[in-house]
Protein backbone atom coordinates (compact mmCIF):
# COMPACT_ATOMS: atom_id res chain seq x y z
CA UNK A 1 0.00 0.00 0.00
CA UNK A 2 1.14 3.49 -0.72
CA UNK A 3 0.27 4.38 2.89
CA UNK A 4 3.08 2.12 4.13
CA UNK A 5 5.55 3.70 1.73
CA UNK A 6 4.59 7.14 3.02
CA UNK A 7 4.71 5.97 6.64
CA UNK A 8 8.15 4.38 6.35
CA UNK A 9 9.69 6.73 3.79
CA UNK A 10 10.76 3.71 1.73
CA UNK A 11 9.89 3.18 -1.94
CA UNK A 12 7.41 0.39 -2.83
CA UNK A 13 10.25 -1.73 -4.23
CA UNK A 14 11.76 -1.91 -0.73
CA UNK A 15 9.07 -4.44 0.23
CA UNK A 16 7.88 -5.62 -3.19
CA UNK A 17 9.68 -7.38 -6.02
CA UNK A 18 7.74 -5.27 -8.52
CA UNK A 19 9.10 -1.73 -8.88
CA UNK A 20 5.56 -0.30 -8.73
CA UNK A 21 4.72 -2.27 -5.60
CA UNK A 22 2.13 -4.93 -4.95
CA UNK A 23 2.43 -8.68 -5.36
CA UNK A 24 5.40 -10.77 -4.27
CA UNK A 25 7.36 -9.50 -1.27
CA UNK A 26 11.11 -9.14 -0.90
CA UNK A 27 12.92 -10.44 2.17
CA UNK A 28 12.56 -6.99 3.74
CA UNK A 29 8.84 -6.96 2.89
CA UNK A 30 8.30 -10.33 4.56
CA UNK A 31 10.14 -9.11 7.65
CA UNK A 32 8.03 -5.93 7.68
CA UNK A 33 4.83 -8.03 7.56
CA UNK A 34 6.08 -10.41 10.30
CA UNK A 35 6.91 -7.45 12.56
CA UNK A 36 3.34 -6.20 12.38
CA UNK A 37 4.02 -3.61 9.67
CA UNK A 38 6.55 -1.78 11.82
CA UNK A 39 9.88 -1.00 10.20
CA UNK A 40 12.60 -2.25 12.52
CA UNK A 41 15.97 -1.29 11.14
CA UNK A 42 19.06 -1.72 13.26
CA UNK A 43 20.26 1.52 14.86
CA UNK A 44 23.65 1.04 13.23
CA UNK A 45 22.23 0.66 9.70
CA UNK A 46 23.38 4.16 8.70
CA UNK A 47 26.62 4.16 10.66
CA UNK A 48 28.85 2.48 8.07
CA UNK A 49 28.26 5.25 5.52
CA UNK A 50 29.19 7.89 8.06
CA UNK A 51 32.39 6.03 8.82
CA UNK A 52 33.20 5.68 5.12
CA UNK A 53 32.57 9.36 4.46
CA UNK A 54 34.62 10.53 7.42
CA UNK A 55 37.41 8.15 6.38
CA UNK A 56 37.38 9.54 2.84
CA UNK A 57 37.49 13.08 4.17
CA UNK A 58 40.45 12.16 6.35
CA UNK A 59 42.30 10.60 3.43
CA UNK A 60 41.62 13.69 1.33
CA UNK A 61 43.02 15.99 4.02
CA UNK A 62 46.12 13.82 4.48
CA UNK A 63 46.70 13.64 0.72
CA UNK A 64 46.42 17.41 0.38
CA UNK A 65 48.86 17.83 3.28
CA UNK A 66 51.41 15.48 1.72
CA UNK A 67 51.12 17.24 -1.65
CA UNK A 68 51.70 20.64 -0.04
CA UNK A 69 54.64 19.30 1.96
CA UNK A 70 56.16 17.68 -1.14
CA UNK A 71 55.81 20.90 -3.15
CA UNK A 72 57.38 22.92 -0.36
CA UNK A 73 60.36 20.54 -0.14
CA UNK A 74 60.69 20.42 -3.92
CA UNK A 75 60.68 24.23 -4.10
CA UNK A 76 63.31 24.45 -1.35
CA UNK A 77 65.58 22.03 -3.22
CA UNK A 78 65.23 23.92 -6.49
CA UNK A 79 65.95 27.30 -4.89
CA UNK A 80 69.11 25.97 -3.16
CA UNK A 81 70.65 24.84 -6.46
N, C-alpha and C positions, 0 to 999 in steps of 0.2 A: 504494500500500500504506500501511496505517496506520503501519507501521514507519518509513517515510520521513518521515511527518508528525511522528512522535515524535522522530525523529533530528534533523530540521531545526528543529522548533518552529514550523513553518508549518502553516496549515490545509490540508486537501485541495484546496480551491478555488484555492490558490496555484498548483498545477501542473495542475489539471484544470478544464475548463469546467463540469462538473457540480459543484454545491455539495457533494454527498456524496462526491465523488472518483470515480475510475475513468473510463475512456473517453477521449474526446478531450482532448488536452493544450493548455494555454495556451502562450504564447510562453515564459514562465518555465519551464514544465514541459518543453518541448522542449530548452531550454538546459540544464536540470538533467540530462536524459537524455544529451545530447551530452557533458557534462562528467564522465560516469561516475558519475552520481548523487551528486555532491559539490556542495553549494551554494556557489557563488562569488559573493558579493555584494561590490560595491566597498566599500573601507574607509570611504569618505566617504558611504555611503548613509544614515547616520543624522545626519550633520553638519548638513544644512540645517535640520532641526527644532530642533536645539540653538541654531543661530544665530537662528532666528525667535523662539524662546522668550526668549532673552537680549535680543533687540531689543525685544520686547514689554515685558519687565520694565524695561528702560531707559526706554522711552517712558512707562510708568506712573510711574516715579520722577520723571522730569522734569515730567510733568503735575501730579503732587501738589505738587512744589516750586513750580511757577508759580502754582497755586491758593493755596497758603499765602502766597506773596509778594504776590499780588494782594489777598488779604484783609487782610494786614498794612498795605499801602499804603492800601487803602480805609478801614480803621479809623483810620489816622493822619490822613487827610483829613477824616473826619467829626468827629474829636475836636478838630481845629484850627478848626472853624467856630464 
